[in-house]
Amino acid sequence: MSDVLPDESARFVRVAGPQPDEILEEMDEYAEENGFPHVGPEVGGWLALLARTVDARRVFEFGSGYGYSAYWFARELPADGEVVLTEHDPDELDMARVYMDRGGFSDLATYEAGDALEAIERHDGPFDVVLVDLRKDQYPDAFDAVREKVAPGGVIVADNAMTAGPIQFEKLLELQEGGDPDDVNEHTRGIAAYLDAVRAAPEFETAVMPIGEGISVSHKERR
Ligand SMILES: C[S@@+](CC[C@H](N)C(=O)[O-])C[C@H]1O[C@@H](n2cnc3c(N)ncnc32)[C@H](O)[C@@H]1O
């Protein structure tokens, strides 16, 4: 599978949803020109809407790259809000700093250079929104690490729930349907295990939305 949505439908979602500002457009061009796997504008708009829906004040990202998804979140946060960006490539994190500063969001951003799975251990919850967008075989560990830190009524969004460069879509579908395909790579297994884990977690309700490369949205009960 290459595209989850046909191009015309993706264009529709893009024009009908929250609109990027000039800096997000510039960041999008950077991704196009450099082949960077950002979440893209359709998913960005949905991240913004989800943050708004839960009145998000604190956001944690596993895998921030040069700050594209974090910037979409930052636009929705109150002045005392926080978005924690984690990234093991220091050059990407430096780019994120520049974009966030230009957008006027420097006071909202906390930067964690290094492994996101180590960074989460340094931050107490609660987080209203969590984005899981790190290496695909690490998704189950990210869920384990953050599960208790999600605020009641908060959401965990996982990008690449359906596809990505290394994901074997047909095998992922077969795993979802209870099959046992051969030769499944670790990234596909990681996504499958993540989806199994969030679905099995009684405090979360999960649904997959077919935009971008597929996002999984898990809502935590309010208690
Ligand atoms: C698919 S990109 C998306 C970045 C961002 N969410 C966006 O939409 O632009 C994922 C990023 O996570 C970083 N990454 C992957 N695994 C990581 C880990 N364990 N710790 C920190 N960064 C990680 C990669 O270097 C990459 O920049």
The ligand as an SDF file (V2000), in Angstrom:
LIG
                    3D

 27 29  0  0  0  0  0  0  0  0999 V2000
    8.4560    9.9750   11.3310 C   0  0  0  0  0  0  0  0  0  0  0  0
    9.4670   11.2750   11.9940 S   0  0  0  0  0  0  0  0  0  0  0  0
    8.1840   12.3710   12.4840 C   0  0  0  0  0  0  0  0  0  0  0  0
    8.5480   13.5650   13.2870 C   0  0  0  0  0  0  0  0  0  0  0  0
    7.3830   14.4950   13.6480 C   0  0  0  0  0  0  0  0  0  0  0  0
    6.4120   13.8600   14.5330 N   0  0  0  0  0  0  0  0  0  0  0  0
    6.6970   15.0620   12.4140 C   0  0  0  0  0  0  0  0  0  0  0  0
    5.5700   14.7020   12.1260 O   0  0  0  0  0  0  0  0  0  0  0  0
    7.3520   15.8320   11.7120 O   0  0  0  0  0  0  0  0  0  0  0  0
   10.0350   10.4830   13.4470 C   0  0  0  0  0  0  0  0  0  0  0  0
   11.2280   11.1290   14.1330 C   0  0  0  0  0  0  0  0  0  0  0  0
   11.4620   10.4190   15.3430 O   0  0  0  0  0  0  0  0  0  0  0  0
   12.8720   10.2940   15.5510 C   0  0  0  0  0  0  0  0  0  0  0  0
   13.0250    9.1020   16.4140 N   0  0  0  0  0  0  0  0  0  0  0  0
   12.7640    7.8120   16.0940 C   0  0  0  0  0  0  0  0  0  0  0  0
   12.9390    7.0160   17.1680 N   0  0  0  0  0  0  0  0  0  0  0  0
   13.3290    7.8360   18.1790 C   0  0  0  0  0  0  0  0  0  0  0  0
   13.6600    7.6120   19.5320 C   0  0  0  0  0  0  0  0  0  0  0  0
   13.6340    6.4030   20.0750 N   0  0  0  0  0  0  0  0  0  0  0  0
   14.0090    8.6750   20.2960 N   0  0  0  0  0  0  0  0  0  0  0  0
   14.0380    9.9320   19.7670 C   0  0  0  0  0  0  0  0  0  0  0  0
   13.7410   10.2030   18.4880 N   0  0  0  0  0  0  0  0  0  0  0  0
   13.3840    9.1650   17.7080 C   0  0  0  0  0  0  0  0  0  0  0  0
   13.4700   10.1960   14.1640 C   0  0  0  0  0  0  0  0  0  0  0  0
   14.7920   10.6660   14.1610 O   0  0  0  0  0  0  0  0  0  0  0  0
   12.5260   11.1020   13.3520 C   0  0  0  0  0  0  0  0  0  0  0  0
   13.0290   12.4060   13.2770 O   0  0  0  0  0  0  0  0  0  0  0  0
  1  2  1  0
  2  3  1  0
  2 10  1  0
  3  4  1  0
  4  5  1  0
  5  6  1  0
  5  7  1  0
  7  8  2  0
  7  9  1  0
 10 11  1  0
 11 12  1  0
 11 26  1  0
 12 13  1  0
 13 14  1  0
 13 24  1  0
 14 15  1  0
 14 23  1  0
 15 16  2  0
 16 17  1  0
 17 18  1  0
 17 23  2  0
 18 19  1  0
 18 20  2  0
 20 21  1  0
 21 22  2  0
 22 23  1  0
 24 25  1  0
 24 26  1  0
 26 27  1  0
M  CHG  2   2   1   9  -1
M  END
$$$$
